[in-house]
Amino acid sequence: MANHKSSVKRIRQTAKKRLHNRYYAKTARNAVRALRSVKEPAEAAAMLPKVASMLDKLAKRNMIHKNKANNLKSKLALHVNKLAK
């Protein structure tokens, strides 16, 4: 157990922030999965900007690395373009 008042507060803050971050990261992962499972080109094209935006926000808040976000967006764009052909 923490010995200082400030470290007890820091533990509380960290736990709260962790839950908040897990929610947004999980939501984005589910959105990526949903986009990968879509077979309709029009639906996939409509979903892509929303999912890319979610990934950018995660990267901006350092929940995931910016290169990982860019890598995922690139792979998803390739997937959507393949569906259009």
Buried (B, 14 or more C-beta within 10 A) or exposed (E): EEEEEEEEEEEEEEEEEEEEBEEBBEEBBEBBEEBEEBEEBEBBBEBBEEBBEBBBBBBEEEBBEEEEBBEBBEEBEEBBEEBEE
